[in-house]
Amino acid sequence: MKNILITGGNGQLGQSLKKVSAAYPQFNLLFTDASELDITSADSLAAYFSANQIDACINCAAYTAVDKAEADEENAFLLNFQAVLSLAEICAQHNTQLIHISTDYVFNGKQNVPYTEEDDTDPQSIYGASKLRGEAAATGYNPDTIVVRTSWLYSEYAVNFVKRMQELMREREELSVVFDQAGTPTYAGDLAAALLEMLQYKADHPEAALGGVYHYSNEGVTSWYDFAVTIKELTAATTKVLPVTSDKYKTAAARPAYSVLNKEKIKTTFGIHIPYWRDSLVKCLQRM
């Protein structure tokens, strides 16, 4: 049995990993949050790795308050860059496979075809810039590190778009949602299973060079407006959902207008099947 350290264990991806882990008895997942393991402290990481045999680490911890990060740059970079560098260092020292979770916000959103891992990055926000620095730290320190970029993450857990839309649809008769931002929702349960599949593939192919950047989201393309309308339909809500342009909904941080991710690399390399976004939304809503 391999010991897998999960940082950010109380977030929606961490909790989703807990849920899917029963299907992977070959892995012993060790879930930590900030109170149990301070990944911004190199000393804390050294002590934890010395006390525990860690075969792999999935870093789900992140500063994800996109708008707040614009005025809180220091803490965004502390968690999204400096802590990732410390994790990469300690994982390299202990021969531990690191999988680091990143974001579509590393792109500027001006493209009109799905982004590949080789496309130029150009973050338009502090959050995106901090995550890009984290990617560089993780892969630069140890080329065996796997970075998985994802987008529009939601689940049964924590705060996310699906849960917020359900709340607002219970409270309001009318709701405005932007329609000029296109991307793909990602069910955290699907991503969690994919991450463990990647670790199993690595265990089965120990000599394979798998390090680098990969993209994972559910299949298909939609807008935030269409996503909200689908949530309305599937939950039989009566709220009127109106489409608006992004300039009518001002935010502190810029959002990519287009952030669809090309998943061919992760599917080809690891043989992972990726579900269609609407099918996964149905599954998530049934579990709520």
C-alpha positions as CSV (number, residue, x, y, z in Angstrom):
1,M,0.0,0.0,0.0
2,K,1.3,3.4,-1.0
3,N,0.9,6.5,1.3
4,I,-0.5,9.4,-0.6
5,L,-0.3,12.8,1.1
6,I,-3.3,15.1,0.3
7,T,-2.8,18.8,1.1
8,G,-5.9,21.0,1.3
9,G,-7.9,18.0,2.4
10,N,-10.9,20.0,3.5
11,G,-11.4,21.7,0.1
12,Q,-13.8,20.4,-2.5
13,L,-11.1,18.4,-4.4
14,G,-9.7,17.0,-1.1
15,Q,-13.1,15.9,0.0
16,S,-13.8,14.4,-3.4
17,L,-10.6,12.4,-3.1
18,K,-11.9,11.1,0.3
19,K,-15.1,10.0,-1.4
20,V,-13.5,8.2,-4.4
21,S,-10.6,6.7,-2.4
22,A,-12.7,3.7,-1.4
23,A,-12.4,2.5,-5.0
24,Y,-8.6,2.5,-4.6
25,P,-7.7,0.3,-1.6
26,Q,-4.1,0.1,-2.9
27,F,-3.6,3.7,-1.7
28,N,-3.5,5.0,1.8
29,L,-4.6,8.6,1.6
30,L,-3.3,10.9,4.3
31,F,-5.5,14.0,4.4
32,T,-4.2,17.2,5.9
33,D,-5.3,20.8,6.2
34,A,-3.5,23.9,7.3
35,S,-3.9,23.2,11.0
36,E,-2.3,19.7,10.6
37,L,0.4,20.6,8.0
38,D,1.5,24.1,7.2
39,I,2.9,23.8,3.7
40,T,4.1,27.4,3.8
41,S,6.7,26.3,6.4
42,A,9.7,24.3,5.2
43,D,10.3,23.1,8.8
44,S,6.8,21.7,9.1
45,L,7.1,19.9,5.8
46,A,10.5,18.5,6.8
47,A,9.1,17.2,10.1
48,Y,6.0,15.7,8.4
49,F,8.0,13.9,5.7
50,S,10.5,12.6,8.3
51,A,7.7,11.2,10.5
52,N,5.8,9.6,7.6
53,Q,6.7,7.5,4.6
54,I,5.2,9.5,1.7
55,D,5.2,7.9,-1.7
56,A,3.2,10.6,-3.5
57,C,1.6,13.9,-2.8
58,I,-1.4,15.6,-4.4
59,N,-1.3,19.3,-3.7
60,C,-4.9,20.5,-3.5
61,A,-4.1,23.4,-1.3
62,A,-4.4,26.8,-2.9
63,Y,-5.3,30.4,-2.5
64,T,-8.5,30.4,-4.7
65,A,-10.2,33.7,-3.7
66,V,-9.7,35.2,-7.2
67,D,-11.0,38.7,-6.6
68,K,-9.5,39.0,-3.1
69,A,-6.1,38.1,-4.4
70,E,-6.0,41.4,-6.3
71,A,-5.5,43.2,-3.0
72,D,-3.8,40.3,-1.2
73,E,-1.0,39.5,-3.5
74,E,1.5,38.5,-0.8
75,N,-0.7,35.7,0.6
76,A,-1.7,34.5,-2.8
77,F,1.9,34.1,-3.8
78,L,2.8,32.6,-0.4
79,L,0.4,29.7,-0.9
80,N,0.3,29.4,-4.7
81,F,4.0,29.8,-5.3
82,Q,6.3,29.7,-2.3
83,A,4.6,26.8,-0.6
84,V,4.6,24.9,-3.9
85,L,8.4,25.4,-4.2
86,S,8.8,24.0,-0.7
87,L,6.7,21.0,-1.5
88,A,8.6,20.4,-4.7
89,E,11.9,20.5,-2.8
90,I,10.8,18.1,0.0
91,C,9.2,15.7,-2.5
92,A,12.4,15.6,-4.5
93,Q,14.5,15.0,-1.4
94,H,12.3,12.0,-0.4
95,N,11.8,10.6,-4.0
96,T,8.1,11.4,-3.7
97,Q,5.9,11.9,-6.7
98,L,4.2,15.3,-6.7
99,I,1.0,16.1,-8.5
100,H,0.2,19.8,-8.3
101,I,-3.2,21.3,-9.2
102,S,-3.3,24.4,-11.4
103,T,-5.8,26.4,-13.3
104,D,-7.1,27.7,-16.7
105,Y,-6.4,31.3,-15.3
106,V,-2.8,31.0,-16.5
107,F,-4.2,31.8,-20.0
108,N,-5.4,35.2,-21.2
109,G,-8.6,33.8,-22.7
110,K,-8.1,35.5,-26.1
111,Q,-7.8,32.3,-28.0
112,N,-10.8,30.7,-29.8
113,V,-9.7,27.0,-29.9
114,P,-9.0,24.8,-26.9
115,Y,-5.8,25.5,-25.1
116,T,-3.1,22.9,-25.2
117,E,-0.3,22.4,-22.7
118,E,2.2,24.0,-25.2
119,D,0.2,27.2,-25.7
120,D,1.6,30.5,-24.4
121,T,0.5,31.5,-20.9
122,D,-0.4,35.0,-20.1
123,P,-2.3,35.4,-16.8
124,Q,-4.6,38.4,-16.4
125,S,-4.9,38.3,-12.6
126,I,-2.9,38.0,-9.5
127,Y,-4.4,34.6,-8.9
128,G,-3.5,33.4,-12.4
129,A,0.1,34.9,-12.0
130,S,0.6,33.2,-8.7
131,K,-0.6,29.8,-10.0
132,L,1.7,30.1,-13.0
133,R,4.7,30.8,-10.7
134,G,3.7,27.7,-8.7
135,E,3.7,25.6,-11.9
136,A,7.2,26.8,-12.8
137,A,8.4,26.2,-9.2
138,A,7.0,22.7,-9.2
139,T,8.3,21.5,-12.5
140,G,11.5,23.6,-12.5
141,Y,12.7,22.1,-9.2
142,N,11.8,18.5,-10.2
143,P,11.0,17.7,-13.8
144,D,9.1,14.5,-12.6
145,T,6.4,16.7,-11.1
146,I,3.0,16.4,-12.7
147,V,1.0,19.6,-13.0
148,V,-2.8,19.3,-13.8
149,R,-4.6,22.4,-14.9
150,T,-8.3,22.3,-14.5
151,S,-11.3,24.7,-14.8
152,W,-14.6,25.7,-13.3
153,L,-14.4,23.2,-10.5
154,Y,-17.6,22.3,-8.6
155,S,-18.7,19.5,-6.3
156,E,-21.1,18.6,-3.4
157,Y,-18.6,20.2,-1.1
158,A,-17.4,23.7,-0.1
159,V,-18.4,26.9,-2.0
160,N,-18.8,26.7,-5.8
161,F,-20.9,27.9,-8.7
162,V,-23.4,25.0,-8.6
163,K,-24.2,25.3,-4.9
164,R,-24.3,29.1,-5.2
165,M,-26.7,29.0,-8.1
166,Q,-29.0,26.6,-6.2
167,E,-29.0,29.0,-3.3
168,L,-29.8,32.0,-5.4
169,M,-32.5,30.2,-7.3
170,R,-34.3,29.5,-4.1
171,E,-34.0,33.1,-3.0
172,R,-34.6,35.1,-6.1
173,E,-37.2,35.3,-8.9
174,E,-34.7,36.6,-11.4
175,L,-30.9,36.0,-11.9
176,S,-28.4,37.5,-14.3
177,V,-25.4,35.4,-15.4
178,V,-22.6,36.2,-17.9
179,F,-22.8,34.5,-21.3
180,D,-19.6,35.8,-22.9
181,Q,-17.2,33.6,-21.0
182,A,-16.8,30.1,-22.4
183,G,-15.2,27.1,-20.7
184,T,-15.9,23.7,-19.3
185,P,-17.2,22.8,-15.8
186,T,-15.2,20.2,-14.0
187,Y,-16.8,17.8,-11.5
188,A,-14.3,17.4,-8.7
189,G,-15.3,13.8,-8.3
190,D,-14.2,13.0,-11.8
191,L,-10.9,14.9,-11.4
192,A,-10.2,13.1,-8.1
193,A,-10.7,9.7,-9.8
194,A,-8.4,10.8,-12.7
195,L,-5.7,11.8,-10.3
196,L,-5.7,8.4,-8.6
197,E,-5.7,6.7,-12.0
198,M,-2.6,8.7,-12.9
199,L,-0.9,7.5,-9.7
200,Q,-1.9,3.9,-10.5
201,Y,-0.5,4.3,-14.0
202,K,2.7,5.7,-12.5
203,A,3.0,2.7,-10.1
204,D,2.4,0.3,-13.0
205,H,5.0,2.1,-15.2
206,P,7.8,3.2,-12.8
207,E,10.3,3.9,-15.6
208,A,7.9,6.1,-17.7
209,A,8.8,9.8,-17.9
210,L,5.4,11.3,-17.1
211,G,6.4,14.7,-15.6
212,G,5.1,17.9,-17.1
213,V,1.8,19.8,-17.6
214,Y,-1.6,18.2,-18.3
215,H,-5.1,19.5,-18.8
216,Y,-8.2,18.0,-17.2
217,S,-11.8,19.3,-17.4
218,N,-14.9,17.5,-18.3
219,E,-15.7,17.2,-22.0
220,G,-17.7,19.8,-23.9
221,V,-18.0,23.6,-23.9
222,T,-20.5,26.0,-22.3
223,S,-20.9,29.5,-20.9
224,W,-21.7,30.4,-17.3
225,Y,-25.2,31.4,-18.4
226,D,-25.8,28.0,-20.1
227,F,-24.3,26.3,-17.1
228,A,-26.8,28.2,-14.8
229,V,-29.7,27.4,-17.1
230,T,-28.8,23.7,-17.1
231,I,-28.7,23.8,-13.2
232,K,-32.2,25.4,-13.3
233,E,-33.6,22.7,-15.6
234,L,-32.1,19.8,-13.7
235,T,-33.4,21.1,-10.3
236,A,-36.8,22.3,-11.6
237,A,-36.1,25.8,-10.3
238,T,-38.5,28.5,-11.4
239,T,-36.1,31.5,-11.3
240,K,-35.8,33.5,-14.5
241,V,-32.1,33.3,-15.7
242,L,-31.0,36.3,-17.8
243,P,-27.9,36.5,-20.0
244,V,-25.6,39.5,-19.5
245,T,-22.2,40.6,-20.8
246,S,-19.2,40.6,-18.5
247,D,-19.0,44.4,-18.5
248,K,-22.3,44.4,-16.6
249,Y,-20.8,42.3,-13.9
250,K,-17.7,44.0,-12.7
251,T,-15.1,41.9,-10.7
252,A,-11.8,42.9,-9.2
253,A,-10.0,40.2,-11.2
254,A,-10.2,39.7,-15.0
255,R,-11.7,36.4,-16.1
256,P,-10.6,34.6,-19.3
257,A,-13.3,35.0,-21.9
258,Y,-12.4,31.6,-23.4
259,S,-10.6,28.9,-21.3
260,V,-11.6,25.6,-22.9
261,L,-8.8,23.1,-22.3
262,N,-7.6,20.5,-24.8
263,K,-7.4,17.1,-22.9
264,E,-5.8,15.0,-25.6
265,K,-2.5,14.7,-23.8
266,I,-3.8,13.3,-20.5
267,K,-6.2,10.9,-22.3
268,T,-3.5,9.6,-24.6
269,T,-0.8,9.3,-21.9
270,F,-2.8,7.8,-19.1
271,G,-5.8,6.2,-21.0
272,I,-8.2,8.3,-18.9
273,H,-11.9,8.5,-20.0
274,I,-13.4,11.9,-19.4
275,P,-17.2,12.3,-19.0
276,Y,-19.3,15.0,-20.7
277,W,-19.9,18.0,-18.4
278,R,-23.7,17.7,-18.3
279,D,-23.6,14.0,-17.4
280,S,-21.3,14.8,-14.5
281,L,-23.5,17.7,-13.4
282,V,-26.5,15.3,-13.2
283,K,-24.4,12.9,-11.1
284,C,-23.3,15.6,-8.7
285,L,-26.8,17.0,-8.3
286,Q,-28.1,13.5,-7.5
287,R,-25.4,13.2,-4.8
288,M,-26.3,16.5,-3.2
